[in-house]
Amino acid sequence: MLKNLFKFEFNNYWRNVDKNIFFGFFILFFLGLFFSFSSTSSLAGERLNKAYYFFFSKHLTFTILALFIMFIISAIETSLLKRIVIPLFIFFFVLLILVPIIGVEVKGAKRWLNLYFFRLQPIELLKPFFILANAKILTSDKLKNSQIKYLFSFLLLSSVIILLIDQPDLGQSILLIGSWVATVFVSGVSFLYIFSFFFIFVFLLGGVLFLLPEKFGYIINRLVTFLDPSKGDNFQSSKALDAIKQGGIKGQGMGEGILKDSVPEAHTDYIIAIISEEYGSVISILIICIFLYIAFRIIKNCILIDDDFLKLSLCGLASLLIFQTFIHIGVNTSLLPTTGMTLPFLSYGGSSLIGSAILAGVILNYTKIKLDIDG
């Protein structure tokens, strides 16, 4: 009886899920495992005197956990997921508040909570729920005909950005601002509101830089270094760009790259450069095409969905996915200042993988609703 019930539920899930998006996410998780094996083995064995598969085994563990989370979120009732968006956002927001109080500082940045088994970066888990909470505000029936919903949305963004700047985390701040602008724009806001909020934010950011130069001067230093590399240390960016050039079209071969041994945390912040160096630009372009195809499928579903909340949520999540991907690529190719941005699904890191799984699970859940309606 139980076996038949499970079989029925699985068949129902498989019939309704968008298989194109599902396999897209699954392929990205698999590629992340493969490239983690390739990029971390020598680092663990030769430089850190650990077992050769130390990082890979951890990545494998988190990938299995991430896939489980993705399946659970994508399988639960959409109505239930919509109801728990705000409570989950509040929970992860509280964790973000705790970071400056009890967080762990690494290389001058306090972004993690020590959970004994691993270090959790709350912002990675908060990002998808920030988009969903923002969509809740913008589609609320109580604020449907009121422009004050954009003010509430901006205040929500500001509260998260203030905590991120304090860590400090410029990359995640830029990512959330970009995703917020895209979501608000899709909601039908006037350009006047967007420009007004933009100037307010720039004014506040300028004030912070002026009043607290010792804490936030690194932002100006990174911008200056980006515009004029001779005035700062651009070692990591230049090494990543050189690695991409050396990889060419076909790459140097598996394990033959040197970027992973010469740049700290290359398997997280510069994974696309490692891939290009060892496997060639063709593989990197293929990975970019997978991300773009997933985004295309999401937007295609948006057009067919009548629920404003689902439509706005999917647009925001697609923006979050694509912006993070191209910020990571932009940093690796020296088109953007260094931000320390991971590549979703592929970069090493438990928090990043779990955050990607949450995003994937919500997207799969919200895109299957169309198929449910169609029968």
Sine and cosine of phi, psi and omega as CSV:
sin_phi,cos_phi,sin_psi,cos_psi,sin_omega,cos_omega
0.00,0.00,-0.77,0.64,0.00,-1.00
-0.90,0.44,-0.62,0.79,0.01,-1.00
-0.90,0.44,-0.68,0.73,0.01,-1.00
-0.91,0.41,-0.62,0.78,0.02,-1.00
-0.90,0.44,-0.70,0.71,0.03,-1.00
-0.89,0.46,-0.67,0.74,0.01,-1.00
-0.89,0.46,-0.65,0.76,0.01,-1.00
-0.90,0.43,-0.72,0.70,-0.01,-1.00
-0.89,0.45,-0.65,0.76,0.00,-1.00
-0.92,0.40,-0.68,0.73,0.02,-1.00
-0.89,0.45,-0.62,0.78,0.04,-1.00
-0.91,0.42,-0.67,0.74,0.04,-1.00
-0.89,0.46,-0.73,0.68,-0.07,-1.00
-0.92,0.38,-0.53,0.85,0.02,-1.00
-0.94,0.35,-0.55,0.83,-0.11,-0.99
-1.00,-0.04,-0.42,0.91,-0.10,-1.00
-0.95,0.32,0.54,-0.84,0.08,-1.00
-0.97,0.24,0.97,-0.24,-0.13,-0.99
-0.93,0.38,-0.50,0.87,0.03,-1.00
-0.90,0.44,-0.72,0.69,0.03,-1.00
-0.93,0.38,-0.66,0.75,-0.01,-1.00
-0.84,0.54,-0.78,0.62,-0.02,-1.00
-0.93,0.37,-0.50,0.87,0.08,-1.00
-0.88,0.48,-0.74,0.67,0.03,-1.00
-0.91,0.42,-0.67,0.75,-0.02,-1.00
-0.89,0.46,-0.66,0.75,0.03,-1.00
-0.89,0.45,-0.65,0.76,0.01,-1.00
-0.90,0.43,-0.67,0.75,0.06,-1.00
-0.88,0.48,-0.69,0.73,0.00,-1.00
-0.90,0.44,-0.69,0.72,0.03,-1.00
-0.89,0.45,-0.60,0.80,0.05,-1.00
-0.87,0.49,-0.66,0.75,0.06,-1.00
-0.89,0.46,-0.73,0.69,-0.05,-1.00
-0.89,0.46,-0.73,0.68,-0.05,-1.00
-0.96,0.29,-0.43,0.90,0.10,-1.00
-0.92,0.40,-0.67,0.75,0.06,-1.00
-0.87,0.49,-0.66,0.75,-0.05,-1.00
-0.95,0.31,-0.60,0.80,-0.17,-0.98
-1.00,-0.09,-0.24,0.97,-0.10,-0.99
-0.92,-0.40,-0.20,0.98,-0.08,-1.00
-0.89,0.45,-0.77,0.64,-0.01,-1.00
-0.93,0.36,-0.56,0.83,0.03,-1.00
-0.88,0.48,-0.73,0.69,-0.04,-1.00
-0.94,0.33,-0.69,0.73,-0.12,-0.99
-0.98,0.18,-0.63,0.78,-0.14,-0.99
-0.99,-0.15,-0.55,0.83,-0.08,-1.00
-0.99,-0.16,-0.53,0.85,-0.09,-1.00
-0.94,-0.35,0.05,1.00,0.03,-1.00
0.81,0.58,0.62,0.78,0.07,-1.00
-0.93,-0.37,0.11,-0.99,0.07,-1.00
-0.87,0.50,0.59,-0.81,-0.07,-1.00
-0.85,0.53,-0.51,0.86,-0.05,-1.00
-0.98,-0.21,0.37,0.93,-0.04,-1.00
-0.86,0.50,-0.82,0.58,-0.02,-1.00
-0.94,0.33,-0.62,0.79,-0.01,-1.00
-0.90,0.44,-0.66,0.75,-0.01,-1.00
-0.90,0.44,-0.62,0.79,0.05,-1.00
-0.92,0.39,-0.66,0.75,0.02,-1.00
-0.90,0.44,-0.64,0.76,0.04,-1.00
-0.88,0.47,-0.69,0.72,0.02,-1.00
-0.87,0.50,-0.73,0.68,-0.02,-1.00
-0.94,0.34,-0.52,0.86,0.05,-1.00
-0.92,0.40,-0.68,0.74,0.05,-1.00
-0.88,0.47,-0.70,0.72,0.04,-1.00
-0.89,0.46,-0.67,0.74,-0.02,-1.00
-0.90,0.44,-0.67,0.74,0.03,-1.00
-0.89,0.45,-0.63,0.77,0.04,-1.00
-0.89,0.46,-0.71,0.71,0.02,-1.00
-0.89,0.46,-0.68,0.73,0.01,-1.00
-0.87,0.49,-0.71,0.71,0.00,-1.00
-0.89,0.46,-0.71,0.71,-0.03,-1.00
-0.88,0.47,-0.76,0.65,-0.03,-1.00
-0.90,0.44,-0.64,0.77,-0.04,-1.00
-0.96,0.29,-0.37,0.93,-0.09,-1.00
-1.00,-0.05,-0.39,0.92,-0.06,-1.00
-0.94,0.35,0.28,-0.96,0.00,-1.00
-0.88,0.48,0.70,-0.72,-0.01,-1.00
-0.88,0.48,-0.61,0.79,0.01,-1.00
-0.89,0.45,-0.61,0.79,0.05,-1.00
-0.93,0.38,-0.69,0.73,0.00,-1.00
-0.88,0.48,-0.62,0.79,0.03,-1.00
-0.90,0.43,-0.57,0.82,-0.03,-1.00
-0.96,0.28,-0.50,0.87,-0.09,-1.00
-0.99,-0.11,0.09,1.00,-0.01,-1.00
-0.86,0.50,-0.80,0.61,-0.05,-1.00
-0.91,0.42,-0.73,0.68,0.06,-1.00
-0.84,0.55,-0.65,0.76,0.01,-1.00
-0.94,0.35,-0.62,0.79,0.07,-1.00
-0.87,0.49,-0.72,0.70,-0.01,-1.00
-0.88,0.47,-0.66,0.75,0.00,-1.00
-0.88,0.48,-0.76,0.65,-0.03,-1.00
-0.95,0.31,-0.47,0.88,0.07,-1.00
-0.92,0.39,-0.63,0.78,0.07,-1.00
-0.89,0.46,-0.66,0.75,0.06,-1.00
-0.87,0.49,-0.62,0.78,0.03,-1.00
-0.91,0.41,-0.60,0.80,0.05,-1.00
-0.90,0.43,-0.56,0.83,-0.04,-1.00
-0.96,0.30,-0.31,0.95,-0.07,-1.00
-0.84,0.54,-0.78,0.63,0.01,-1.00
-0.93,0.37,-0.25,0.97,-0.04,-1.00
-1.00,-0.01,-0.78,0.63,-0.07,-1.00
-0.82,-0.57,0.23,0.97,-0.06,-1.00
-0.95,0.32,0.23,-0.97,0.01,-1.00
-0.98,-0.18,0.77,-0.64,0.00,-1.00
-1.00,-0.08,0.78,-0.63,0.03,-1.00
-0.75,-0.67,0.86,-0.50,0.03,-1.00
0.81,0.59,0.68,0.74,0.09,-1.00
1.00,0.09,-0.03,1.00,0.00,-1.00
-0.87,-0.49,0.72,-0.70,0.02,-1.00
-0.94,-0.34,1.00,-0.09,-0.10,-1.00
-0.80,-0.60,-0.06,1.00,-0.17,-0.98
-0.84,-0.54,0.47,-0.88,0.18,-0.98
-0.95,-0.32,0.74,-0.67,-0.01,-1.00
-1.00,0.09,0.93,-0.36,0.00,-1.00
-0.97,-0.24,0.40,0.92,0.04,-1.00
0.96,0.28,-0.86,0.51,-0.02,-1.00
-0.96,0.26,-0.57,0.82,0.05,-1.00
-0.34,-0.94,0.24,-0.97,0.04,-1.00
-1.00,-0.05,0.81,-0.58,-0.02,-1.00
-0.99,-0.15,0.76,-0.65,0.11,-0.99
-0.98,-0.21,0.99,-0.17,-0.15,-0.99
-0.83,0.56,-0.55,0.84,-0.06,-1.00
-0.89,0.46,-0.51,0.86,0.01,-1.00
-0.90,0.44,-0.58,0.81,0.01,-1.00
-1.00,0.09,-0.43,0.90,-0.04,-1.00
-0.97,0.23,-0.53,0.85,-0.14,-0.99
-0.80,0.60,-0.78,0.62,0.00,-1.00
-0.88,0.48,-0.63,0.78,-0.03,-1.00
-0.96,0.27,-0.42,0.91,0.14,-0.99
-0.89,0.46,-0.71,0.70,0.04,-1.00
-0.87,0.49,-0.69,0.72,-0.04,-1.00
-0.93,0.37,-0.65,0.76,0.05,-1.00
-0.91,0.42,-0.63,0.77,0.04,-1.00
-0.89,0.45,-0.67,0.74,0.04,-1.00
-0.90,0.44,-0.58,0.81,0.05,-1.00
-0.86,0.51,-0.71,0.70,-0.01,-1.00
-0.90,0.43,-0.71,0.70,-0.09,-1.00
-0.95,0.32,-0.34,0.94,-0.01,-1.00
-0.92,-0.40,0.20,0.98,-0.02,-1.00
-0.89,0.45,0.72,-0.70,0.02,-1.00
-0.89,0.45,-0.57,0.82,-0.02,-1.00
-0.92,0.38,-0.45,0.89,-0.03,-1.00
-0.93,-0.37,0.31,0.95,-0.15,-0.99
-0.85,0.52,-0.68,0.73,-0.06,-1.00
-0.96,-0.28,0.32,0.95,-0.03,-1.00
-0.89,-0.45,0.68,-0.73,0.02,-1.00
-0.98,0.20,-0.13,0.99,-0.02,-1.00
-0.93,0.37,-0.30,0.95,0.02,-1.00
-0.88,0.47,-0.51,0.86,0.02,-1.00
-0.95,0.31,-0.52,0.85,0.08,-1.00
-0.93,0.38,-0.71,0.71,0.04,-1.00
-0.87,0.49,-0.65,0.76,0.02,-1.00
-0.89,0.45,-0.67,0.74,0.02,-1.00
-0.91,0.41,-0.63,0.78,0.03,-1.00
-0.91,0.41,-0.60,0.80,0.06,-1.00
-0.88,0.47,-0.72,0.69,0.05,-1.00
-0.87,0.49,-0.72,0.69,-0.06,-1.00
-0.88,0.48,-0.63,0.78,-0.03,-1.00
-0.90,0.44,-0.62,0.79,0.01,-1.00
-0.96,0.28,-0.67,0.74,-0.04,-1.00
-0.90,0.44,-0.63,0.77,0.02,-1.00
-0.86,0.51,-0.69,0.72,0.01,-1.00
-0.92,0.39,-0.59,0.81,0.00,-1.00
-0.94,0.34,-0.66,0.75,0.00,-1.00
-0.90,0.44,-0.53,0.85,-0.01,-1.00
-0.94,0.33,-0.37,0.93,-0.11,-0.99
-0.92,0.40,-0.71,0.70,-0.08,1.00
-1.00,-0.08,0.47,-0.89,0.01,-1.00
-0.59,-0.81,1.00,0.04,-0.05,-1.00
-0.93,0.37,-0.65,0.76,-0.08,-1.00
-0.87,0.49,-0.76,0.65,-0.01,-1.00
-0.91,0.41,-0.54,0.84,0.03,-1.00
-0.89,0.45,-0.73,0.68,0.02,-1.00
-0.88,0.47,-0.67,0.75,-0.01,-1.00
-0.88,0.48,-0.73,0.68,-0.02,-1.00
-0.92,0.38,-0.62,0.78,0.03,-1.00
-0.89,0.45,-0.72,0.69,0.02,-1.00
-0.87,0.49,-0.70,0.72,0.00,-1.00
-0.92,0.39,-0.61,0.79,0.04,-1.00
-0.90,0.44,-0.71,0.70,0.01,-1.00
-0.86,0.50,-0.69,0.72,0.00,-1.00
-0.89,0.46,-0.69,0.72,-0.02,-1.00
-0.91,0.42,-0.71,0.70,-0.01,-1.00
-0.91,0.42,-0.62,0.78,0.02,-1.00
-0.89,0.46,-0.70,0.72,0.01,-1.00
-0.90,0.43,-0.49,0.87,-0.01,-1.00
-0.93,0.36,-0.22,0.97,0.06,-1.00
0.98,-0.19,0.35,0.94,-0.02,-1.00
-0.95,0.33,0.46,-0.89,0.06,-1.00
-0.95,0.30,0.55,-0.83,0.05,-1.00
-0.86,0.51,-0.48,0.88,-0.01,-1.00
-0.87,0.49,-0.65,0.76,0.02,-1.00
-0.92,0.39,-0.68,0.73,-0.01,-1.00
-0.88,0.47,-0.72,0.69,0.01,-1.00
-0.91,0.41,-0.60,0.80,0.02,-1.00
-0.89,0.46,-0.75,0.67,0.02,-1.00
-0.91,0.42,-0.57,0.82,0.01,-1.00
-0.90,0.44,-0.72,0.69,-0.01,-1.00
-0.92,0.39,-0.58,0.81,0.07,-1.00
-0.89,0.46,-0.70,0.72,-0.01,-1.00
-0.91,0.42,-0.71,0.71,0.00,-1.00
-0.88,0.47,-0.65,0.76,0.02,-1.00
-0.89,0.46,-0.72,0.70,0.00,-1.00
-0.91,0.42,-0.66,0.75,0.02,-1.00
-0.90,0.44,-0.67,0.74,0.05,-1.00
-0.88,0.48,-0.62,0.78,0.03,-1.00
-0.91,0.42,-0.64,0.77,0.03,-1.00
-0.90,0.44,-0.69,0.72,0.00,-1.00
-0.90,0.44,-0.59,0.81,-0.02,-1.00
-0.97,0.26,-0.65,0.76,-0.07,-1.00
-0.99,0.15,-0.50,0.87,-0.05,-1.00
-0.79,-0.61,0.89,0.45,-0.06,-1.00
-0.91,0.41,-0.50,0.87,-0.03,-1.00
-0.92,0.39,-0.59,0.81,-0.06,-1.00
-1.00,0.08,-0.60,0.80,-0.13,-0.99
-0.90,-0.43,0.19,0.98,0.03,-1.00
-0.91,0.42,-0.34,0.94,-0.01,-1.00
-0.88,0.48,-0.47,0.88,0.01,-1.00
-0.90,0.44,-0.73,0.69,0.02,-1.00
-0.91,0.42,-0.66,0.75,0.00,-1.00
-0.87,0.50,-0.66,0.75,0.01,-1.00
-0.92,0.39,-0.63,0.77,0.03,-1.00
-0.92,0.40,-0.67,0.74,0.01,-1.00
-0.90,0.44,-0.69,0.72,0.02,-1.00
-0.90,0.44,-0.61,0.80,0.02,-1.00
-0.91,0.41,-0.68,0.73,-0.02,-1.00
-0.96,0.26,-0.55,0.83,0.00,-1.00
-0.65,-0.76,1.00,-0.02,-0.07,-1.00
-0.83,0.55,-0.40,0.92,-0.02,-1.00
-0.94,0.33,-0.24,0.97,-0.06,-1.00
-0.99,-0.15,0.19,0.98,0.00,-1.00
-0.27,-0.96,-0.08,-1.00,-0.02,-1.00
-1.00,-0.08,0.96,-0.28,0.04,-1.00
-0.91,-0.42,0.55,0.83,-0.08,-1.00
-0.83,0.56,-0.77,0.64,-0.08,-1.00
-0.90,0.43,-0.71,0.70,-0.02,-1.00
-0.90,0.44,-0.67,0.74,-0.02,-1.00
-0.93,0.38,-0.62,0.79,0.05,-1.00
-0.90,0.43,-0.65,0.76,0.01,-1.00
-0.90,0.43,-0.69,0.72,0.01,-1.00
-0.91,0.42,-0.65,0.76,0.05,-1.00
-0.88,0.47,-0.63,0.77,0.00,-1.00
-0.89,0.45,-0.66,0.75,0.02,-1.00
-0.90,0.44,-0.66,0.75,0.02,-1.00
-0.90,0.43,-0.68,0.73,-0.02,-1.00
-0.92,0.39,-0.53,0.85,0.01,-1.00
-0.92,0.39,-0.55,0.83,0.01,-1.00
0.87,0.50,-0.56,-0.83,-0.04,-1.00
-0.99,0.16,-0.69,0.73,-0.13,-0.99
-0.99,-0.15,-0.33,0.94,0.02,-1.00
1.00,0.01,0.21,-0.98,-0.02,-1.00
-0.99,0.10,-0.29,0.96,-0.06,-1.00
0.93,-0.37,0.45,-0.89,-0.04,-1.00
-0.87,0.50,0.82,-0.58,0.03,-1.00
0.99,0.15,-0.02,1.00,-0.07,-1.00
-1.00,-0.04,-0.13,0.99,-0.01,-1.00
-0.96,0.28,0.44,-0.90,-0.01,-1.00
-0.92,-0.38,-0.14,0.99,-0.04,-1.00
-0.89,0.46,-0.66,0.76,-0.05,-1.00
-0.90,0.44,-0.36,0.93,0.01,-1.00
-0.99,-0.12,-0.22,0.98,-0.09,-1.00
-0.94,-0.33,-0.30,0.95,-0.02,-1.00
-0.88,-0.48,0.82,-0.58,0.02,-1.00
-0.88,0.47,0.62,-0.78,0.04,-1.00
0.84,0.54,0.50,0.87,-0.01,-1.00
-0.90,0.44,-0.51,0.86,-0.03,-1.00
-0.95,0.30,-0.08,1.00,0.09,-1.00
-0.93,-0.37,-0.86,0.51,-0.12,-0.99
-0.99,0.13,-0.36,0.93,-0.08,-1.00
-0.77,-0.63,0.59,0.80,-0.07,-1.00
-0.92,0.40,-0.57,0.82,-0.01,-1.00
-0.93,0.36,-0.50,0.87,0.06,-1.00
-0.94,0.35,-0.64,0.77,0.06,-1.00
-0.89,0.47,-0.70,0.71,0.01,-1.00
-0.88,0.48,-0.70,0.72,-0.01,-1.00
-0.91,0.41,-0.62,0.79,-0.03,-1.00
-0.92,0.38,-0.68,0.73,-0.11,-0.99
-1.00,0.00,-0.53,0.85,-0.11,-0.99
-0.88,-0.47,-0.09,1.00,0.08,-1.00
1.00,-0.09,0.32,-0.95,-0.02,-1.00
-0.92,0.40,-0.41,0.91,0.01,-1.00
-0.86,0.51,-0.70,0.71,-0.01,-1.00
-0.92,0.38,-0.64,0.77,0.03,-1.00
-0.88,0.47,-0.67,0.74,0.03,-1.00
-0.90,0.43,-0.62,0.78,0.04,-1.00
-0.88,0.47,-0.67,0.74,0.03,-1.00
-0.89,0.45,-0.69,0.72,0.04,-1.00
-0.87,0.50,-0.65,0.76,0.02,-1.00
-0.89,0.46,-0.58,0.82,0.05,-1.00
-0.90,0.43,-0.72,0.70,0.05,-1.00
-0.87,0.50,-0.71,0.71,-0.02,-1.00
-0.91,0.41,-0.60,0.80,0.01,-1.00
-0.92,0.40,-0.66,0.75,0.05,-1.00
-0.87,0.49,-0.72,0.70,0.01,-1.00
-0.88,0.48,-0.65,0.76,0.04,-1.00
-0.87,0.48,-0.70,0.71,0.01,-1.00
-0.90,0.43,-0.60,0.80,0.02,-1.00
-0.90,0.44,-0.75,0.66,-0.01,-1.00
-0.90,0.44,-0.60,0.80,0.04,-1.00
-0.88,0.48,-0.63,0.77,0.07,-1.00
-0.92,0.40,-0.61,0.80,-0.01,-1.00
-0.85,0.53,-0.64,0.77,-0.04,-1.00
-0.89,0.46,-0.52,0.85,-0.09,-1.00
-1.00,-0.07,-0.05,1.00,-0.05,-1.00
-0.99,-0.15,0.71,-0.71,-0.01,-1.00
-1.00,-0.01,-0.45,0.89,-0.03,-1.00
-0.93,0.38,0.89,-0.46,-0.06,-1.00
-0.89,0.46,-0.61,0.79,0.00,-1.00
-0.90,0.43,-0.72,0.69,0.02,-1.00
-0.89,0.45,-0.68,0.74,-0.03,-1.00
-0.89,0.46,-0.73,0.68,-0.02,-1.00
-0.93,0.36,-0.61,0.79,0.03,-1.00
-0.88,0.47,-0.71,0.71,-0.01,-1.00
-0.91,0.41,-0.64,0.77,0.06,-1.00
-0.88,0.47,-0.67,0.74,0.02,-1.00
-0.91,0.40,-0.67,0.74,0.01,-1.00
-0.92,0.38,-0.61,0.79,0.07,-1.00
-0.90,0.44,-0.64,0.77,0.05,-1.00
-0.89,0.45,-0.69,0.73,0.02,-1.00
-0.86,0.50,-0.70,0.71,-0.02,-1.00
-0.90,0.44,-0.75,0.66,-0.07,-1.00
-0.95,0.32,-0.67,0.74,0.01,-1.00
-0.88,0.47,-0.69,0.72,0.01,-1.00
-0.90,0.44,-0.65,0.76,0.03,-1.00
-0.87,0.50,-0.73,0.68,-0.09,-1.00
-0.99,0.16,-0.39,0.92,0.17,-0.99
-0.91,0.41,-0.70,0.71,0.04,-1.00
-0.86,0.50,-0.72,0.69,0.00,-1.00
-0.92,0.40,-0.63,0.78,0.02,-1.00
-0.89,0.47,-0.64,0.77,0.05,-1.00
-0.92,0.40,-0.67,0.74,-0.02,-1.00
-0.91,0.42,-0.48,0.88,-0.02,-1.00
-0.98,-0.22,0.21,0.98,0.03,-1.00
0.88,0.47,0.42,0.91,0.09,-1.00
-1.00,0.02,-0.27,0.96,0.02,-1.00
-0.71,-0.71,0.42,-0.91,0.07,-1.00
-0.89,0.45,0.40,-0.92,0.00,-1.00
-0.87,0.49,0.78,-0.63,-0.02,-1.00
-0.80,-0.60,-0.29,0.96,-0.06,-1.00
0.96,0.28,0.55,0.83,-0.04,-1.00
-1.00,0.02,0.74,-0.67,0.04,-1.00
-0.99,0.15,0.32,-0.95,0.11,-0.99
-0.99,-0.11,0.86,-0.50,-0.07,-1.00
-0.80,0.60,0.69,-0.72,0.07,-1.00
0.97,0.25,-0.45,0.89,-0.13,-0.99
-0.97,-0.26,-0.56,0.83,-0.04,-1.00
-0.94,0.34,0.50,-0.86,0.06,-1.00
-0.95,0.31,0.64,-0.77,0.05,-1.00
0.60,-0.80,0.81,-0.58,-0.05,-1.00
-0.90,0.43,-0.71,0.70,-0.02,-1.00
-0.89,0.45,-0.67,0.74,0.01,-1.00
-0.89,0.46,-0.68,0.74,0.00,-1.00
-0.92,0.40,-0.67,0.74,0.01,-1.00
-0.92,0.40,-0.66,0.75,0.06,-1.00
-0.88,0.48,-0.66,0.75,0.05,-1.00
-0.90,0.44,-0.62,0.79,0.01,-1.00
-0.91,0.41,-0.64,0.77,0.05,-1.00
-0.88,0.47,-0.73,0.68,0.02,-1.00
-0.86,0.51,-0.72,0.69,-0.01,-1.00
-0.90,0.43,-0.67,0.74,-0.02,-1.00
-0.89,0.46,-0.69,0.72,0.01,-1.00
-0.90,0.43,-0.68,0.73,0.01,-1.00
-0.88,0.48,-0.72,0.70,0.02,-1.00
-0.90,0.44,-0.60,0.80,0.02,-1.00
-0.92,0.39,-0.71,0.70,-0.08,-1.00
-0.98,0.22,-0.36,0.93,0.03,-1.00
-1.00,0.05,-0.28,0.96,0.01,-1.00
-0.98,0.19,-0.23,0.97,-0.05,-1.00
-0.90,0.44,-0.54,0.84,0.03,-1.00
-0.89,0.45,-0.67,0.74,-0.02,-1.00
-0.93,0.37,-0.56,0.83,0.06,-1.00
-0.88,0.47,-0.67,0.74,-0.04,-1.00
-0.93,0.38,-0.65,0.76,-0.01,-1.00
-0.93,0.36,-0.34,0.94,-0.01,-1.00
1.00,0.06,0.00,0.00,0.00,0.00
